[in-house]
Amino acid sequence: MTARHTYYLFFALIYIGLGSTVTAYTPYLQSIGLTLGEIALVNAIFWTVLIASELPTGMFADGRSRAYSLKIGGLFYSFGAFTYIFAHDFWSAAAGEALIAIGGAFVSGAGTAWIADALAREGSEKELRQVIATESLIKSILMLLGGFAGSLIALYSYRLIWVPFAVSGLLASVIAHKLMNGKGESLEYVGELQAFRLSLAHLMRSRALMWVVAALIVFGAVVSFNQYWALYFIPQVGQVGLSFIWPVMYLGLIGASQIVRKLDIPLGSEAKMIVLAIFLAGLGLLTTAVAPGLWLSVPALVVHELGRGFFQPLTDSFVQHRIHTSYRATFGSLQSFLGRIGFAVVPLAIYVFIADEPNTPATISQVWIACASFLILGAIALWFTRPRKD
């Protein structure tokens, strides 16, 4: 099996399991007694643990093994999902989030680093953006299918939405163990601390990489949509209806993946498209929040997801083009450590501001208007400060 097909298979297993949880995630949290504010706080815990775990896991991947890091990540995903099956209050939900967050930290920097160097070994490094975009397309399709299945599972029991994720995490770990060893390790080995020093030094002297970290921080405001979209639409369409809104939303992600796959701009020159991605995510979220009915809010969701679909593959190729093989995973984790601050701060701020507000769609709408405004204004600022060359 080629490196790219192994990479696709590993993440396909992650996404199909994760997808089973998304349409019923916040209804499940409400079913065990969490308020809107506590749901935001649980998400803040997830992102805080993820951020805190990023650097040590990235250094581990470069110093020990990227395949081993991916294997551990799959196991933590599975443990977290298993914990969630039996969650019954805020603290048990927080424990499940923390375990899944650690799994995400082991996977995030190591996955892209693994495929970048695996392609380099095959002489196909110029295909990195296409491979990442194809992975994003696979993610979109499998999350769509998983979300539909999860919505149906939730009709029987909210708890059972976590079972597919527990199983797929274990299977992904087996794939990493059996098929990924040796293919995507660093072409030039350095120790963990040296990888960190080189990553930090590279970041500090690169205006383009500092700019993309700022873009990641701004993009963190999209987390407000993740938290509340199901609760926002349930009063309008019901639990089963979410399984029909979900695929419409994913039209944007699928379309974005196809567009990125066909881009012919040079690797590393994606700054304008990154700004466009943030702007579209903000515009779509704002329109959804103020839309008078589904006839406008659902198309707005497609625009929001189009922006989100552009963002990840574009930022990954923008960064990997500039990073040396010996510290790819560590730099990816350093970038995530800094860039994902927004993902932790935004839900924490939401918790503070809506802790005493009613658990209604009107409250969610107010949160989305604020976050969308931040995304749009951030995109404007990033446009004027974007790097012309680096």
Phi, psi and omega in degrees: 000133180291163181300317183294323180290324175296317178299314179299318182295315180303309184285333175299319178295319178298313188289323181293324177287315179298322181300330182293344183263342197288320185286338182243010185299303182288324172301323177298315180298320176296326183292337177261012168105007182277142174274174176302318179296319180290328175298318177297321181292320176300319177294323177297321177297315178306308185290327177294315178295318179300313181297316181295333182271347188302305186296310179298324179288323177295317177296322177298318182296318179287322185279324183258291182185132177290321178297319179295321177298317178296322179297314179295321178302315178300321179295317179294322174304313182295316179298319180296317179296319178297319178298320181293332178302326185252010180296146182221356179202186182302314188289323177289327174295319179297324178296317177298317179299318183296318179295317178295323178297318179296320175301317178298323179294319179296328185273324194300305181285325186289324185297308181292322178297319181299311183288327179298315181280332175296318176295322179298321178297328180271359183075024184240029186298334180290348181268008186302312183298321179295319180294316179296320179294323177295320175301318178296322177296314177301317178302313183300314183293315184286326174295324177298309181295318179296321179296321178296314179296319180297324178296323178287320177300321182297335177296331178271311179198127177300324184298327185287350178296340183274346183296312178302323180292321178298320180287315184292328176298318177296317180295320177297322178298320178295318178299315179299319182291318187275325193242346189255351182297130173087335187283323187239025178281163182304139177286339176224115186281136166225159179288170185300311183292322178295322177299320178294316180298316180295320179296313181296317180297319179297316180299316185293334181261001183248112178296323181295319181287326174296322179296317182290330173297318177299320178298319179296321179296314178299317183297340180303340181293344178292345182298335179296329177289317178306317187294322197238357188299319182294317180293329180292321186266343181304317179299335182271325189234347183079171182298316180294323180298333177299328181290346176262327174292322182305309179294328177296316176305318187285353172302322179295316180295318180295317178298318179297317180299319179295320180294315181295322179300330185261001179298138178246014176286153182298148174302136178093358183246036188267011188303314181298319180292327177296317177298316178300320180300315180294318180297315180296320178299318179290317180297316179296319180293318180297315180296321177300318184293328185254358184297139181281351181188175182298332182299335178252323185293323181292313173301325178296325177298323179297319178297315179302313181290331174300314177299316180295322180293327176293321198296308188295308180295327179291316179291324179297314181289325177301318183280310187299331177298337187254000189249141180283148183305324190289343181222033180300310184294319180295317179295319178302322179287322176297317178299316179293321179304316180278314187289333182272008175305320180300324180292335177271320184290320184299308179295329177294318177295321178299316179302315182297317187277337183243012183307324183255008181275156180292152180277070186232160175301331179297321177295317178299318180301317179297319178298315182294323179298316180296314182291322178296319178299320178296318179297315183293314178295322177296320178297320179297316179296319180292328177299315183283343180252006185298147180286133175276327176199159179206000000 
